[in-house]
Amino acid sequence: MPKVVDHEQKRKLIAESAWNIIEGKGIEHASIRAVAAAAGLSPGALRHYFSTQDELLLFIVDYYLTRGADRAAEGLEISHIPMKAAKEILLELLPMDAEKRTAVGVWWIFAIRSLTSLALQAKKDDLTDGLHYLTKAVLEILAKAKLLPSSVDIRLETFRLAAIVEGLTILALLRPELYTPETVEQIVTQHIRELCSRATDG
């Protein structure tokens, strides 16, 4: 009887093996041959899935970010209270636990590599567009509840909120002892409060 190959399990093994190499030694060491060896596969078997390092990196990003986001979206129950819902969405984008820190590490390796790789730029644009979509959604939730001042420039505030998320993300990676999950949550909460308080100023 022919052996049944669990392709999803094999792809998971490849993604995790590749990320362990990148995290421990740097992306320059994550060759097809090295990843194949770490995953217990032959280079030929790995090339059945990926022919270049960039293709492999695209898969790692998809595995850790896109699928992780899909799972989060399925399991995340957004509050009916607008300010609380806004906070919940933003915190979902931030490295609040070990799994999300891994995903964020993948994103930053990918983002830097995409600056010099045409093959990766489209995916980079898709991911940053997704961030802007979510930060705009946060603002629309607040605006619908009449918690934002009418003078707010939604487009500019969308970019500003995305910049805050990315800034907190990289600082939480670089200085986790300072930017703890509790501190990150406090910063997000305070920013939302200040943004909404402008609706009643004056």
MOTAMO-V957323 format. One record per run of one state. SS is the DSSP state (h for helix, s for strand, l for the rest). FROM is the first residue (numbers start at 1). LEN is the number of residues. If there is no record, write none. Layout:
[[SS & FROM & LEN] [SS & FROM & LEN]]
This chain:
[[l & 1 & 6] [h & 7 & 19] [l & 26 & 1] [h & 27 & 3] [l & 30 & 2] [h & 32 & 8] [l & 40 & 3] [h & 43 & 5] [l & 48 & 5] [h & 53 & 23] [l & 76 & 6] [h & 82 & 11] [l & 93 & 5] [h & 98 & 17] [l & 115 & 3] [h & 118 & 27] [l & 145 & 9] [h & 154 & 21] [l & 175 & 6] [h & 181 & 17] [l & 198 & 5]]
